[in-house]
Amino acid sequence: MTKRIGTCSKDCYGSCVFIGEWDDQAQEQKFLYAKPLRRHPFTNGFFCNKFINRGSLIYHPTRLKHALIRIGEKGKNEFDEIPLNEAIHIIARRIKETILNSGNQSVLGTYNAGNYGLLSRLAPLRFFGKLGSSITTGGICNEGGCAGLTELFGTYSTTNPLQLISPKTHLIVNWGSDVVNRNVHTYYLIKKAIKKGSRLISIDSRRTPLFKDSDQCITIAPGMDHLFAQLILKIIFEKGVYDRDFLYKNCANFEELLFEIGKIDIDRILNQLKLKFRQVQELINLIIEYRHHTIFNIGYGIQKDFFGGRIVQIIALIQIFLGNLGKEGTGIIYSQSDFNKSFLNPLIEYITQKNAYETLKKVKLINLGCELSTNDYKMLFIYNFNPVSSLPNQNRLKRSLSRSNLFTVVQELFLTETTKYADIVIPSKFDVESDDLITPYYVPGISINQAGPCPYKNCLTNYEFYQKLALEMNWHNKSLFQENDLEIMQNCLNLLPYNIKYNIQTQGYHVLFSRNDVPYKNLQFPTRDGKIQLNQISFNFGATVLNEKIQRNLNEFLLLTPSYKYFLHSQLGQINSNFLKIFEKIFLNPLDIQSLKLKIGQKIKVSNSFGNANFILEEQNSIDPGVALIYSGSPMEFNKYPNPNIFISDRPEELGYSGAYNSAIVKIEKTD
């Protein structure tokens, strides 16, 4: 038996570090089990429920083991197996023809974070760089909030998340994060803090399981969190309990901000939110009582709005207004990946070798469907990404991918919604079969993944595929493609500071902060003058969209599209198939079902200007009247009911250019 350090590479808060037990001599099932590290301060010795049975997924009978070539029309997973070398030969020939007829930039590579490993995501850029092609950039997740916070602080990472369990943290405000189902390791820390006496406030668009642990909680309609934040700011202002000394010393343009807060109309906001002041008074009093001892944990769903970055800014302003930064027991937890840049940039430069080629033409990822519809691109490479599940405005995306003059290559572990539009599919290795480095975005640091043997000879890492393709392109003497994954990883380790490299080599990971560390204790932020830039704050945005949300017809609903607790976007369906029927349902509050004279179990039509589909009606008390919920990420095996992203506009969030997934309004009516 062989033990190897592994890190979960899924696009998840956890990035769990574990010891993998392997039988390298086994004919097929070489990976035996994973034991999560108890000594890791965030993994804490346990996995989330959705991915405990890792081995069953790795050796699932539907895993792709051979290259595939299309035999049927696009839109269906109809393929024949083909020798890997022949598939690579066809792809290389097609690249040369495409460049000859349409130019280098007519080849487009697109990827995301389906595998969050550095090599998995970035090493293929060596190929696209040498080719001089186009590449997608940006993301579809948390970029809006990151952009909003960066306008304020010069960075979106300001707080050590392990401060959640600091003895000086007396209040945790969990705003828009379903930690019980989506970030269970943070839930563990919150429960630990509660046992030590910390109080908890939960604010969300639905009543999540964390509400049961909370001292105060409230639901706010999607896209209206900034209104509730303004309400809190105005009460703090009227009571005169804001930290004027903190604002004076550490914030630019704070006087103008005070003037704007003074103009906030409490009664108008309460009316817009359909709240009575008595419903929120105790919650706001807690925030005031524990000022200088409060941490905000902000989820990503809040900023999945056309104005998501602005919304996160207004929420962050509460902490700024109270002086809750730069000391123990305070801060704003969002994404902490910006802390990783202190050691990460040299690694990225080495992995991509970006200095060896000209700057590539970049296309915003959120605009992929629109860009492909222009006919400018003749060849598409997709890896670490299932866009036909993940991207908005899927009807346009599918039409674009169906083009007869677009040749598409997809690297995948299983057949997916996206492989339905592939001309050739290349089988991938799992993360545990790949040498890689993972940099978590919740608890900053870096950890290793030591590759175990893959029993399927045709399965390749992302870089191995492009390495073989480079050789087929006759790029034999190019140093870009001489190293293997292990050598790239080892050379990256040598670029790290000694203490980080030592910790990775001896324990498999390095965490940047201990529990007591406080970033920006000197309150000098990476802005032009070291101060928080309050001149970026605006309360006057999105009035038209807000009015559309407020002034809806009785049968029009704000749409929420979260992932279901046993799935990670469109992944893990193979091992959680017992829960697939959740994707055929739309959930409404019982009062809405009654007012529309509908029946539970009835098939109903859901529509807006982007798409329409039928779903089965169920009730859910956790959502408020006027809100509908359809779980996103339906795995390919269950495609009778479409992914709700058919209802989502591909108009991006304005600051970070990410997806505005919680901005949709849908009409609900009986089917004919």
C-alpha positions, -999 to +999 in steps of 0.1 A: +000+000+000+012+035-008+001+067+009+000+100-010-011+135+000-042+147-019-062+179-020-098+181-033-096+202-064-133+209-068-145+245-070-154+245-034-146+265-002-130+235+015-100+224-007-099+195+018-064+180+024-062+142+029-041+111+029-049+088+001-043+051+004-034+034-029-028-001-041-006+006-071-005-030-082-043-034-085-056-039-120-082-011-118-093+002-084-059+015-073-073+043-051-087+028-020-098+056+003-091+091+016-086+101+052-091+139+058-063+155+078-073+163+113-043+186+119-053+209+090-070+240+106-098+241+081-103+204+070-104+194+106-106+157+099-138+155+079-152+158+044-185+172+032-213+147+027-214+152-011-180+137-018-173+111+009-173+082-015-145+094-038-134+060-051-169+052-064-167+082-087-131+076-099-139+041-111-176+046-120-186+025-149-196+055-170-162+072-167-147+080-201-117+057-209-113+063-247-113+092-271-146+097-288-155+111-322-190+123-332-212+101-354-245+118-348-258+154-350-248+180-324-270+181-294-267+144-287-240+123-270-236+100-300-200+089-305-177+061-316-145+052-298-113+062-316-076+056-309-062+085-289-033+091-313-058+092-342-080+118-323-049+140-317-039+137-353-074+148-365-073+178-340-039+189-351-048+187-388-080+207-381-060+234-362-036+238-392-065+241-416-084+266-394-053+288-390-047+287-428-082+297-436-093+319-407-062+329-387-048+320-353-073+339-333-102+319-348-091+291-324-106+297-289-097+280-257-121+282-227-118+269-192-130+275-157-126+260-122-141+225-125-106+214-114-091+241-093-055+229-096-030+254-108-015+231-134-049+218-145-062+253-152-031+271-164-005+248-180-026+244-212-021+282-217+014+273-229-002+256-259-026+285-267+003+310-262+025+292-287-005+289-311-013+326-308-050+318-304-078+334-284-086+325-248-114+332-224-108+353-192-127+361-161-152+339-143-189+335-136-189+332-098-176+358-072-159+383-095-185+411-089-180+411-052-142+409-056-143+440-079-165+459-055-143+452-025-112+460-045-125+495-053-128+501-015-096+484-002-074+479-032-079+442-025-109+419-019-091+399+008-089+418+042-096+392+069-082+360+083-112+336+083-098+317+113-107+348+133-142+333+134-131+313+164-111+341+180-121+348+217-125+384+207-152+376+181-185+382+199-208+384+169-208+367+135-230+381+108-235+354+081-249+373+051-260+352+021-239+321+027-256+287+031-226+273+051-245+242+064-249+229+028-222+247+008-194+255+033-196+229+060-161+236+074-170+272+080-202+259+097-179+238+120-160+270+130-192+290+135-206+262+158-173+262+176-176+300+181-212+297+193-201+272+220-176+297+232-202+324+235-203+342+202-237+354+189-249+348+154-270+367+129-282+351+096-293+372+067-303+354+035-328+352+006-342+321+021-343+304+055-312+283+054-305+256+081-282+281+098-313+301+109-319+275+136-285+283+152-290+321+150-299+346+177-314+369+150-323+362+114-341+377+085-349+370+048-343+396+022-356+393-014-329+385-040-311+417-052-323+438-023-296+432+003-282+467-003-315+482+009-313+463+042-276+474+045-286+510+040-313+506+067-286+494+091-263+523+082-290+549+087-299+535+122-262+535+132-260+571+119-290+583+138-278+567+170-244+583+165-225+550+172-204+550+141-166+551+146-159+587+135-122+584+146-117+553+124-134+570+095-113+602+098-080+584+100-085+556+076-111+566+050-111+589+020-142+611+014-160+600+046-177+633+051-195+630+018-205+595+027-220+607+060-241+632+040-254+605+017-262+582+046-281+610+063-304+612+033-315+575+035-353+572+039-360+545+065-397+543+059-392+540+021-368+511+025-390+493+050-418+496+025-397+483-004-386+453+018-421+447+031-408+449+067-418+465+100-391+481+120-399+459+150-388+429+128-353+442+125-347+463+156-332+436+177-309+424+149-296+459+144-292+464+181-269+433+182-247+447+155-244+480+174-238+463+208-209+442+195-192+468+174-154+462+174-161+425+180-180+416+149-171+396+118-191+395+086-191+363+065-204+373+030-216+346+005-213+347-032-250+345-040-255+381-030-234+395-059-249+373-086-269+403-096-265+429-123-252+452-096-237+426-073-204+444-067-222+475-055-244+454-032-213+439-016-198+473-012-228+486+008-227+456+031-190+460+037-197+497+045-214+486+077-181+472+090-162+502+078-187+525+095-183+507+128-145+505+126-146+467+124-114+462+106-077+456+115-081+441+149-090+407+164-126+397+163-134+419+133-134+419+095-151+410+063-147+374+050-154+370+013-128+355-010-093+353+006-075+343-026-059+377-030-037+369+000-022+340-021-007+365-046+022+371-021+036+338-033+015+328-063+024+352-091+059+336-098+042+302-100+016+314-125+043+330-146+063+297-146+033+274-153+020+296-182+054+307-195+036+338-206+068+356-213+075+332-241+047+344-264+027+374-273-003+385-253-034+365-264-067+379-275-090+376-245-128+370-245-149+374-214-161+340-202-196+352-194-199+363-231-189+329-246-223+323-262-225+357-277-189+355-290-195+321-306-226+334-324-205+359-343-189+332-365-154+347-357-144+314-341-140+282-360-125+259-334-132+256-297-113+238-269-131+233-236-115+219-204-124+221-167-157+235-177-193+224-185-206+256-200-239+242-213-247+237-176-230+266-160-234+296-184-265+319-186-287+323-216-282+286-225-305+287-255-282+311-273-252+292-262-266+259-275-274+275-308-238+289-310-223+255-302-245+238-328-228+256-357-217+232-384-186+253-390-174+252-353-152+222-345-152+216-307-128+195-286-138+188-250-117+171-223-140+154-197-143+126-172-179+118-181-203+126-209-220+159-200-244+185-215-214+201-231-200+169-248-233+168-267-218+196-288-183+182-291-168+168-323-140+150-303-139+141-266-106+134-249-108+114-216-094+131-186-076+119-155-091+126-121-074+151-098-059+123-076-043+109-107-026+142-114+004+161-099-008+196-090-009+224-065-041+239-051-045+274-037-078+276-017-099+308-018-114+306+016-086+298+040-055+311+020-025+289+015-014+262-008-014+224-008-002+195-029-018+167-049+005+138-055-005+117-085-015+081-081-015+057-110-044+059-135-055+024-148-068+038-181-039+044-205-059+069-227-068+092-199-047+124-198-042+154-176-051+186-193-014+194-198-005+159-211-032+163-238-018+196-250+018+183-247+009+155-271-010+179-294+021+201-295+042+172-306+017+164-333+020+200-344+057+194-349+067+217-320+094+192-311+122+216-300+101+239-280+110+240-243+074+249-235+065+212-238+095+193-225+085+191-189+059+167-175+034+176-148+055+164-120+085+184-132+064+216-135+051+211-100+086+205-085+099+236-102+070+256-088+079+243-053+114+256-058+100+291-065+082+292-032+096+309+000+115+283+021+090+280+049+061+274+025+081+248+005+092+231+037+056+228+050+043+214+017+071+189+016+067+178+052+029+180+057+014+185+023+001+220+029+009+255+041-018+279+056-009+316+055-025+325+088-028+311+123-059+318+143-046+350+160-031+366+129-048+399+119-041+412+083-039+450+078-034+456+115-018+489+106-049+498+086-027+506+055-045+491+025-031+487-010-049+518-024-033+549-038-031+566-004-034+536+019-069+546+029-103+530+023-117+547-008-153+557+001-156+579-029-164+546-048-196+541-028-229+549-044-264+543-031-280+553-064-278+523-087-301+498-104-333+518-098-350+504-130-341+468-122-352+473-086-386+487-096-391+457-119-385+434-090-408+453-067-436+460-092-442+424-104-475+408-113-490+382-090-477+353-112-442+368-116-414+356-093-378+364-084-359+333-093-333+316-071-311+289-087-288+274-060-269+242-062-284+213-044-266+202-013-254+168-027-241+182-059-213+206-069-227+225-099-232+198-125-207+174-108-212+143-086-244+131-102-229+096-107-226+090-070-256+109-058-282+097-083-308+091-056-314+128-055-317+135-092-355+140-091-349+173-072-341+189-106-376+183-120-392+206-094-399+242-089-405+254-054-429+281-042-440+293-008-474+276+001-491+310+002-482+316-035-494+281-044-527+290-028-531+324-043-524+311-078-548+282-073-522+257-081-517+222-067-486+205-054-474+179-079-489+198-108-469+204-139-466+241-145-450+263-172-421+286-162-411+313-187-395+346-194-380+363-225-350+339-225-367+305-223-396+284-211-400+250-197-423+228-176-415+218-140-433+199-113-446+222-085-436+216-049-438+238-018-409+250+003-415+270+035-379+283+035-386+308+007-407+339+010-438+347-010-428+361-044-397+339-047-393+308-068-365+282-065-352+258-091-320+239-083-293+244-109-266+220-121-288+191-132-264+163-142-264+151-178-281+118-168-313+137-159-321+160-188-358+156-190-361+190-173-338+218-184-312+236-163-328+269-150-299+288-165-321+289-196-340+317-178-308+337-169-297+368-189-261+368-201-260+405-193-230+405-168-226+419-134-213+455-140-181+456-120-165+421-121-182+409-153-195+377-137-228+360-139-260+378-127-277+345-118-301+359-092-315+387-113-341+367-132-379+372-130-400+343-143-437+339-150-455+309-136-488+296-151-507+264-156-498+243-186-522+240-215 
